[in-house]
Amino acid sequence: MQGRKALLEALRVLRDREEEAEWGWVLSGELRPHHQQAVDDAARQGLAELADRETRAELSVCEDRAVWWAARLTAHGQDVLAYADATPAPAPSPERPAEGEQPIELYRSEVEALRLYVHIAEKLRVPPVKGLAERVRTARQLGNRWLMHLTAERVESVAYALYLRPMGGSVTEANRFAREYGVAFHADRSTGSVQLTRVT
């Protein structure tokens, strides 16, 4: 948990510096060493982008000094912050399933994560797919689970919402959803990108 807090803090600092940055990149020396180290880790998770050699050379010319390191948030990093900084969202009222949808059952914490995701859709770079908000709104409670009917594309969107949640809390929801429904988003540290994974 402490590691996630440190990562989120560094991403927030990066976002704030990036908003003020003349060239759209936060340069070496503009972050404290522990924040820069956390941003390096965030880049391995696809949440930040580190400037390549060519970009650093261009920035060095613009700055009239050597730029050895530069970073900026990725769309996924911005979404993680939007999600982490959002307040909890409002609740449901049932409707009938549409053709081509499969039944999905979610626990309370998973539904809350999903409600928050659709609630902050306008702030996200990777927003919920069309129709997901309506399905979340009309989810029906069955005991300790909520039932909704979703297309394959909407199931992937749920997996993305549950990918965002662990950055500020528990990974339990994303792991259970991956086991039950076979889809998850993961950071590929070797490429520094966020990818949809099908779990068999």
BELCORLIN-V391623 format. One record per residue. N is the residue number from 0. RES is the residue in one small letter. PHI is phi in whole degrees, -180 to 180 (none if undefined). OMEGA is omega as a letter, one per 40 degrees, with the letter a starting at -180 (999 if undefined). NEAR is the number of other C-alpha atoms within 10 Angstrom. Layout:
# BELCORLIN-V391623
n->{N,N}
res->{RES,RES}
phi->{PHI,PHI}
omega->{OMEGA,OMEGA}
near->{NEAR,NEAR}
This chain:
# BELCORLIN-V391623
n->{0,1,2,3,4,5,6,7,8,9,10,11,12,13,14,15,16,17,18,19,20,21,22,23,24,25,26,27,28,29,30,31,32,33,34,35,36,37,38,39,40,41,42,43,44,45,46,47,48,49,50,51,52,53,54,55,56,57,58,59,60,61,62,63,64,65,66,67,68,69,70,71,72,73,74,75,76,77,78,79,80,81,82,83,84,85,86,87,88,89,90,91,92,93,94,95,96,97,98,99,100,101,102,103,104,105,106,107,108,109,110,111,112,113,114,115,116,117,118,119,120,121,122,123,124,125,126,127,128,129,130,131,132,133,134,135,136,137,138,139,140,141,142,143,144,145,146,147,148,149,150,151,152,153,154,155,156,157,158,159,160,161,162,163,164,165,166,167,168,169,170,171,172,173,174,175,176,177,178,179,180,181,182,183,184,185,186,187,188,189,190,191,192,193,194,195,196,197,198,199}
res->{m,q,g,r,k,a,l,l,e,a,l,r,v,l,r,d,r,e,e,e,a,e,w,g,w,v,l,s,g,e,l,r,p,h,h,q,q,a,v,d,d,a,a,r,q,g,l,a,e,l,a,d,r,e,t,r,a,e,l,s,v,c,e,d,r,a,v,w,w,a,a,r,l,t,a,h,g,q,d,v,l,a,y,a,d,a,t,p,a,p,a,p,s,p,e,r,p,a,e,g,e,q,p,i,e,l,y,r,s,e,v,e,a,l,r,l,y,v,h,i,a,e,k,l,r,v,p,p,v,k,g,l,a,e,r,v,r,t,a,r,q,l,g,n,r,w,l,m,h,l,t,a,e,r,v,e,s,v,a,y,a,l,y,l,r,p,m,g,g,s,v,t,e,a,n,r,f,a,r,e,y,g,v,a,f,h,a,d,r,s,t,g,s,v,q,l,t,r,v,t}
phi->{none,-59,-62,-67,-61,-64,-65,-63,-61,-65,-65,-66,-63,-60,-60,-64,-66,-64,-63,-92,-70,-67,-106,85,-126,-92,-97,-55,92,-93,-121,-67,-54,-70,-71,-63,-63,-67,-67,-58,-67,-61,-65,-68,-100,81,-96,-140,-118,-98,-66,-80,-59,-64,-65,-64,-65,-64,-65,-62,-65,-61,-87,60,-160,-73,-110,-93,-152,-154,-147,-154,-71,-90,-58,-66,-63,-65,-67,-59,-69,-59,-69,-65,-92,-79,-95,-55,-104,-64,-114,-84,-176,-62,-146,-85,-70,-95,-64,85,-103,-111,-72,-127,-113,-124,-79,-52,-63,-71,-65,-62,-62,-70,-61,-63,-58,-74,-65,-103,-49,-68,-90,-93,-84,-119,-78,-60,-69,-58,91,-67,-58,-66,-67,-67,-62,-100,-58,-107,-83,-126,65,-97,-126,-115,-105,-143,-109,-132,-75,-59,-65,-72,-61,-63,-67,-63,-60,-68,-60,-76,-70,-67,-59,-60,-63,-118,-163,-93,-90,-56,-63,-64,-66,-65,-62,-63,-65,-75,-120,76,-134,-158,-106,-136,-82,-94,-65,-72,-110,67,-131,-104,-131,-77,-121,-97,-100,-107}
omega->{i,i,i,i,i,i,i,i,a,i,i,i,i,i,a,i,a,i,a,a,a,a,i,i,i,a,i,a,a,i,i,a,a,i,i,i,i,i,i,i,i,i,i,i,i,a,i,i,i,a,i,a,a,i,i,i,i,i,i,i,a,a,a,i,i,i,a,a,i,a,i,i,i,i,i,i,i,i,i,i,i,a,a,a,a,i,a,a,i,a,a,i,a,i,a,i,i,a,i,i,i,i,i,i,a,i,a,a,i,i,i,i,a,i,i,a,a,i,a,a,a,a,a,i,i,a,i,i,a,i,a,a,i,i,i,a,a,i,a,i,i,a,a,i,i,a,i,i,a,i,i,a,i,i,i,i,i,i,i,i,a,i,a,a,a,a,i,a,a,i,a,a,a,a,i,a,i,i,a,a,i,i,i,i,i,i,i,a,a,a,a,a,i,a,i,i,i,a,a,999}
near->{11,7,10,14,13,15,23,23,16,22,25,18,18,23,20,12,18,18,13,11,14,11,12,14,24,26,25,15,12,14,16,12,11,12,20,23,14,21,28,19,16,24,24,20,21,23,26,26,22,22,19,12,13,9,15,20,16,13,21,15,12,13,13,9,10,14,20,15,18,21,22,25,25,19,16,21,27,21,23,23,22,19,24,17,12,13,11,14,14,10,13,13,12,15,13,11,15,11,9,9,15,14,11,17,21,21,17,14,14,22,22,16,22,25,22,21,29,23,18,18,18,12,16,19,15,15,16,23,15,11,11,22,18,15,22,24,17,20,25,19,17,11,8,9,17,18,20,24,24,23,17,14,14,19,23,22,26,27,25,25,29,28,22,24,22,19,20,17,13,13,14,13,22,24,17,16,21,18,12,14,17,16,23,25,21,17,20,15,14,9,12,19,18,21,14,16,15,12,11,9}
